[in-house]
Amino acid sequence: MGSITMTKRIAGIAVFAALSFVVSFLEFPIFPAASFLKLDFSSVFTLLAGFIYGPVSGIAVCAVKELLCVTKSSTLGIGEVANFVVTVCFMLIPAITYKFKKGFGTVAITLAAGCVLEIVAALIANRFINFPLYEQFLGVTAAEAFAILWPYIVLFNLIKTVAVSIITILLYKKVSSLIKRN
């Protein structure tokens, strides 16, 4: 890979990471009972980077975005670590598969698989990372909180991944052709 191509890739990754960080400020809770679950569309840029530059670049975008988000965090980085894990779980299958087999059908199937993987990762991250670390603030044990909140976690991540998938599909052709042109 030539230095100009590598430079363009690094610049593209930086732009996607910056856009992801900026969009992360536009977050909102969708369930009052689980207001800590806030929807934002920053994962769109992680997916776009994964499709355009490959899965390692998608991971890099996600990592840079989460490191930047620590500066605005109220979770002491715990929420950012959990978000990194679930976002990477969502992005990996589609980005890896797209590298070898392109097409709408492949993208749709792999995004659905990524959705399922994110939901499983979110359940595990909340049960074994977030809830135990915040147990003193929950008023109940981590296990009790999980027993109450797991349906919200599943539904939230289903809504999030479907919305992010649709937006990514709608943006991909325009963004990738713009990048390939320059």
C-alpha positions as CSV (number, residue, x, y, z in Angstrom):
1,M,0.0,0.0,0.0
2,G,1.5,3.3,-1.1
3,S,2.0,6.2,1.3
4,I,-0.7,8.3,-0.3
5,T,-3.2,5.5,0.0
6,M,-2.2,4.9,3.6
7,T,-2.5,8.6,4.3
8,K,-5.9,8.8,2.8
9,R,-7.0,5.7,4.9
10,I,-5.7,7.3,8.1
11,A,-7.4,10.6,7.3
12,G,-10.6,8.8,6.5
13,I,-10.5,6.9,9.8
14,A,-9.8,10.1,11.7
15,V,-12.8,11.8,10.0
16,F,-15.1,8.9,10.8
17,A,-13.9,8.9,14.4
18,A,-14.5,12.6,14.7
19,L,-18.0,12.4,13.2
20,S,-18.8,9.4,15.5
21,F,-17.7,11.5,18.5
22,V,-19.7,14.5,17.5
23,V,-22.8,12.5,16.8
24,S,-22.5,10.8,20.2
25,F,-23.5,14.1,21.8
26,L,-26.9,13.7,20.2
27,E,-28.1,10.9,22.6
28,F,-31.4,10.3,24.2
29,P,-33.0,7.7,26.4
30,I,-35.9,5.8,24.9
31,F,-37.1,3.9,28.0
32,P,-37.8,5.9,31.2
33,A,-37.3,2.8,33.3
34,A,-33.8,2.3,31.8
35,S,-32.7,5.9,31.2
36,F,-29.0,4.8,31.3
37,L,-29.7,3.2,27.8
38,K,-29.2,6.2,25.5
39,L,-29.7,5.9,21.8
40,D,-27.2,7.7,19.5
41,F,-26.2,7.0,15.9
42,S,-22.4,7.2,16.3
43,S,-22.1,3.5,15.4
44,V,-23.1,4.4,11.8
45,F,-19.6,5.8,11.3
46,T,-18.0,2.7,12.9
47,L,-19.9,0.5,10.4
48,L,-19.1,2.8,7.5
49,A,-15.4,2.7,8.3
50,G,-15.6,-1.1,8.7
51,F,-17.3,-1.5,5.3
52,I,-15.1,1.0,3.4
53,Y,-11.6,0.4,5.0
54,G,-12.1,-3.0,6.7
55,P,-12.8,-4.3,10.2
56,V,-9.6,-3.1,11.8
57,S,-10.4,0.4,10.7
58,G,-13.9,0.1,12.1
59,I,-12.4,-1.0,15.5
60,A,-10.0,1.9,15.4
61,V,-12.9,4.4,14.8
62,C,-14.8,2.9,17.7
63,A,-11.7,3.0,20.0
64,V,-10.9,6.6,19.2
65,K,-14.5,7.6,19.6
66,E,-14.8,5.9,23.0
67,L,-11.5,7.3,24.2
68,L,-12.8,10.8,23.3
69,C,-16.1,10.1,25.0
70,V,-14.3,9.4,28.3
71,T,-13.8,13.2,28.5
72,K,-17.6,13.8,28.6
73,S,-18.5,10.7,30.6
74,S,-20.2,10.3,33.9
75,T,-19.4,6.6,34.0
76,L,-15.6,6.9,34.7
77,G,-15.0,5.0,31.4
78,I,-17.0,1.9,32.4
79,G,-19.8,2.8,30.0
80,E,-17.3,3.5,27.2
81,V,-15.6,0.1,27.6
82,A,-19.0,-1.7,27.5
83,N,-20.1,0.4,24.5
84,F,-16.8,-0.4,22.7
85,V,-17.3,-4.1,23.3
86,V,-20.9,-4.2,22.1
87,T,-20.3,-1.9,19.1
88,V,-17.3,-4.0,17.9
89,C,-19.5,-7.1,18.3
90,F,-22.1,-5.5,16.0
91,M,-19.6,-4.3,13.4
92,L,-17.2,-7.3,13.1
93,I,-19.3,-9.9,11.2
94,P,-20.6,-7.4,8.6
95,A,-17.2,-5.7,8.1
96,I,-15.3,-9.0,7.8
97,T,-17.8,-10.6,5.5
98,Y,-18.2,-7.5,3.3
99,K,-14.4,-7.6,2.7
100,F,-14.8,-10.9,0.9
101,K,-18.4,-10.9,-0.4
102,K,-20.3,-7.7,-1.3
103,G,-24.0,-7.2,-2.1
104,F,-27.1,-6.1,-0.3
105,G,-28.2,-9.6,0.6
106,T,-24.9,-10.3,2.3
107,V,-25.0,-7.0,4.1
108,A,-28.5,-7.5,5.4
109,I,-27.8,-11.0,6.7
110,T,-24.6,-10.0,8.4
111,L,-26.1,-6.9,9.9
112,A,-28.8,-9.2,11.4
113,A,-26.1,-11.5,12.7
114,G,-24.3,-8.5,14.2
115,C,-27.5,-7.3,15.8
116,V,-27.9,-10.7,17.6
117,L,-24.2,-10.6,18.6
118,E,-24.6,-7.1,20.0
119,I,-27.6,-8.0,22.0
120,V,-25.8,-11.0,23.6
121,A,-22.7,-8.8,24.2
122,A,-24.9,-6.1,25.8
123,L,-26.6,-8.6,28.1
124,I,-23.2,-10.0,29.2
125,A,-21.6,-6.5,29.6
126,N,-24.5,-5.2,31.6
127,R,-24.8,-8.3,33.8
128,F,-21.1,-8.8,34.5
129,I,-19.5,-5.4,34.1
130,N,-21.9,-2.4,34.4
131,F,-24.3,-3.6,37.0
132,P,-21.7,-5.0,39.4
133,L,-19.6,-1.9,39.2
134,Y,-22.6,0.3,39.8
135,E,-24.3,-1.9,42.4
136,Q,-23.9,0.6,45.2
137,F,-26.0,3.1,43.2
138,L,-28.6,0.7,42.0
139,G,-30.4,0.1,45.3
140,V,-30.5,-3.6,44.5
141,T,-28.0,-6.3,43.7
142,A,-26.5,-6.6,40.2
143,A,-28.4,-9.8,39.7
144,E,-31.7,-8.2,40.8
145,A,-31.2,-5.2,38.5
146,F,-30.4,-7.5,35.6
147,A,-33.5,-9.6,36.3
148,I,-35.6,-6.4,36.1
149,L,-33.8,-4.6,33.2
150,W,-32.7,-7.3,30.7
151,P,-35.9,-7.0,28.5
152,Y,-35.1,-3.2,28.1
153,I,-31.5,-4.1,27.2
154,V,-32.7,-6.5,24.5
155,L,-35.3,-4.2,23.1
156,F,-33.0,-1.1,23.2
157,N,-30.2,-2.9,21.4
158,L,-32.6,-4.3,18.8
159,I,-34.0,-0.8,18.1
160,K,-30.5,0.7,18.0
161,T,-28.9,-1.9,15.7
162,V,-31.9,-1.9,13.3
163,A,-31.8,1.9,13.1
164,V,-28.1,2.1,12.7
165,S,-28.2,-0.6,10.0
166,I,-30.8,1.2,8.0
167,I,-29.0,4.5,8.2
168,T,-25.7,2.9,7.2
169,I,-27.3,1.1,4.2
170,L,-28.8,4.4,3.1
171,L,-25.5,6.3,3.4
172,Y,-23.0,3.7,2.3
173,K,-23.1,4.2,-1.5
174,K,-22.9,8.0,-1.3
175,V,-20.1,8.0,1.2
176,S,-18.0,5.3,-0.4
177,S,-18.3,6.8,-3.9
178,L,-17.2,10.2,-2.4
179,I,-14.2,8.6,-0.8
180,K,-13.2,6.6,-3.9
181,R,-13.5,9.8,-6.0
182,N,-10.9,11.7,-3.9
